[in-house]
């Protein structure tokens, strides 16, 4: 799927770029740093939505470990 600023938030984690879905984490911008969020990878400029529970568990991180990226494009 393509990047959409109304549906996605770009996050950098360990120098890699990921996406957080607002429908999964609507309060990601206001929640505290202990909040857990699921990161979805980017492959060839496309967002890969993780649906597997075991992979989602692996891709769940603390908000404090991430950095927000500001931009209207996925790069």
SULQUI-V958872 format. One record per residue. N is the residue number from 1. RES is the residue in one letter. PHI is phi in degrees with one decimal (none if undefined). NEAR is the number of other ideal C-beta (glycine too) atoms within 10 Angstrom. Layout:
N,RES,PHI,NEAR  N,RES,PHI,NEAR
//
This chain:
1,X,none,12  2,X,-87.8,9  3,X,-69.2,18  4,X,-138.2,13  5,X,-64.5,13  6,X,-84.2,5  7,X,-113.8,13  8,X,-130.1,19  9,X,-130.0,19  10,X,-79.5,21  11,X,-131.4,21  12,X,-105.9,13  13,X,-135.0,16  14,X,49.6,9  15,X,69.0,6  16,X,-107.8,10  17,X,-93.6,14  18,X,-133.5,23  19,X,-129.3,23  20,X,-111.7,21  21,X,-89.9,20  22,X,-64.3,16  23,X,-70.5,7  24,X,-86.8,12  25,X,-134.5,16  26,X,-64.5,10  27,X,-103.8,9  28,X,-58.2,17  29,X,-77.8,11  30,X,-112.3,7  31,X,-70.7,13  32,X,-74.9,9  33,X,-69.1,9  34,X,-84.2,8  35,X,-60.3,14  36,X,-94.3,10  37,X,-132.4,22  38,X,-98.7,19  39,X,-94.8,23  40,X,-111.4,20  41,X,-74.2,15  42,X,-116.0,17  43,X,-132.0,7  44,X,52.9,5  45,X,65.4,10  46,X,-121.2,11  47,X,-87.1,20  48,X,-104.7,14  49,X,-82.0,11  50,X,-83.9,18  51,X,-115.9,8  52,X,-67.0,9  53,X,-57.7,8  54,X,-69.4,8  55,X,-72.0,13  56,X,-59.0,14  57,X,-63.4,10  58,X,-66.1,12  59,X,-95.6,16  60,X,-91.0,12  61,X,-133.2,18  62,X,-87.2,13  63,X,-55.6,18  64,X,-62.3,9  65,X,-84.1,12  66,X,-115.1,19  67,X,-126.5,9  68,X,-76.5,12  69,X,-111.0,14  70,X,-103.3,7  71,X,179.1,9  72,X,-94.3,8  73,X,-122.9,8  74,X,-95.8,17  75,X,-153.8,9
//
